Amino acid sequence: MKRLCAGIAAVTMGAVLAGGTPVPAAAAAGGIDWGACADLKPRGDAKPECAELTVPMDTGAGGRERADTPAVTLALSRVPARVKREGTLLVNPGGPGSPGRDWAAATADGLPADLRDRFDVVGFDPRGTGASTPAIHCDPGYYTPVRPDGIPHSTAEAAVLVSRATSYADTCAERNGPLLDHMGTLDSVSDMESIRTALGAERIDYLGYSYGTYLGAAYATQYPDRIRRLVLDSIVDPRRPWYESNLAQNRSLEAAAQNFFGWAARNDATYALGGSAGEVEKHYYSVRERLAEAPVDDALGPVEYESTYILAAYASDTWPVLARALADYAVRDDPAALKAAHKRFGENADSDPGHGAYLATQCTDAQWPHDWPTWRRDAEQSHAEAPFQSWSNTWYNAPCMAWAGDSRPWFEVGGQPAGGALLVQATDDGPTPVGGAYAMRDRFTGSRLIVEDGGVDHGVALNGNACVDGAVAAYLRDGTLPAPGGGADGADRTCAAAPQPDPEPAEPQREPLRHRHGPHATR
């Protein structure tokens, strides 16, 4: 995710909530006044414009309306069509908890020239995130290093970690007021409909990644006549509410880590970590043990280490950086590259807004166990078969165990959009296992699935795979979908994955999606 500054959390949030005024639902339909962006940069020739849209905080999605709730102001961006607008493409990077305004320019820059000429591309910071107000802030101090080791070795250690998670949930409730009850996926679906109305678009096209696939699917379920073309990439399993989904994710993150270890082993001449995935893995866990005993500079312990290396499961472009950092510390006892990798990829105080907004959405969207014994049992079982991130994932989500906001029944998505849907999925995606893509296809009649065979990255479309990008462009251009059943393993089309990265240069070519659902959602 793009990290946000969280320096004015409690004071600013309190002022916004105290001073807000109720807004009727019709307020969202008043049009949008676009102007220059103060904080977004162009991507190529894709120069964004910015605007705000006021919508009701209470959308009625929770089933319990509160007329006294203040307004929400959504921060929007748009890259206008270069010639004549024939469609509006709304984009979302996932999360939940990730801002999305900067994705308008990034997406527009990746479109073929003829689609740039014909489409307005619109991004937005979902409610509670980024420049939208009020924005979720909880406790930046939660990330102060060195955090307690996330693998508890005693009842006392577990109690400390449970207390931290409960305290974080309590602080979120204290600092964010009624917003926490209105942060579910269906609230954002209502916001998307308000955006469509304000844009004056009869129907919209949609491109969503990671958690954005569930958001887009929910919109298409609620407003099937308002969606023209629906592209979903790196797909959330619609059968599994978030608690179950995270347990499944632990296993796929483990497989993704093994892909990274195997790649490093194949490049043993560069990294000297061993010629097998098992040898590299042994170095990885040996470093974790060292950091648990003696954190680097009293700032980088095992939890900070895990928050850095989860990126290996999201984007292969990070592998050279992460392998170099591991090799330098494990083999040469030099922590410089490890510290640099953590500074770039790891969690810190700036992670608080994204984590808080992630929790506010996921804890609201579904029911969660409220007893620690259930969490402990499931975490221990998961860790036994998938140690790479099981405990880390547990503690990232554990505030939902004590969440103060309302929890809702899981929303079942599905339907028959007039233009069908195009689904895109890498077979070895770690954050969103491939089975979810087939399940989503089953939910939407007329949808088609493209798999990137052997793909290891989270987020495939418009990322340089000509086979995938050509199919996405054809669908957005005129609605053309692959013929059913034309791919391997039940997919409708199979595209070969791009080659995995060379060991050098050790510089990622793109910023990876980072959301637990993402991508570790907003981590």
HELIX and SHEET records of a PDB file:
HELIX    1   1 ALA A    9  GLY A   19  1                                  11    
HELIX    2   2 ALA A   25  ALA A   29  5                                   5    
HELIX    3   3 TRP A  103  GLY A  110  1                                   8    
HELIX    4   4 ALA A  113  ARG A  118  1                                   6    
HELIX    5   5 PRO A  140  TYR A  143  5                                   4    
HELIX    6   6 THR A  155  ASN A  176  1                                  22    
HELIX    7   7 GLY A  177  HIS A  182  5                                   6    
HELIX    8   8 THR A  185  LEU A  199  1                                  15    
HELIX    9   9 TYR A  211  GLN A  222  1                                  12    
HELIX   10  10 PRO A  224  ARG A  226  5                                   3    
HELIX   11  11 TRP A  242  ARG A  266  1                                  25    
HELIX   12  12 ASP A  268  TYR A  271  1                                   4    
HELIX   13  13 ALA A  277  GLU A  293  1                                  17    
HELIX   14  14 PRO A  302  TYR A  309  1                                   8    
HELIX   15  15 ILE A  310  ALA A  313  5                                   4    
HELIX   16  16 SER A  316  THR A  318  5                                   3    
HELIX   17  17 TRP A  319  ALA A  330  1                                  12    
HELIX   18  18 ALA A  336  PHE A  345  1                                  10    
HELIX   19  19 ALA A  349  SER A  351  5                                   3    
HELIX   20  20 ASP A  352  ASP A  365  1                                  14    
HELIX   21  21 TRP A  372  GLU A  385  1                                  14    
HELIX   22  22 SER A  390  ASN A  397  1                                   8    
HELIX   23  23 ALA A  398  ALA A  402  5                                   5    
HELIX   24  24 GLY A  435  ARG A  443  1                                   9    
HELIX   25  25 ALA A  466  ASP A  478  1                                  13    
HELIX   26  26 ALA A  488  GLY A  490  5                                   3    
SHEET    1   A10 GLY A  35  ALA A  36  0                                        
SHEET    2   A10 GLU A  49  PRO A  56 -1                                        
SHEET    3   A10 ALA A  71  VAL A  79 -1                                        
SHEET    4   A10 PHE A 119  ASP A 125 -1                                        
SHEET    5   A10 GLY A  87  ASN A  92  1                                        
SHEET    6   A10 ILE A 204  TYR A 209  1                                        
SHEET    7   A10 ILE A 227  ASP A 233  1                                        
SHEET    8   A10 ALA A 421  ALA A 426  1                                        
SHEET    9   A10 SER A 447  ASP A 453  1                                        
SHEET   10   A10 ARG A 493  ALA A 496  1                                        
END                                                                             
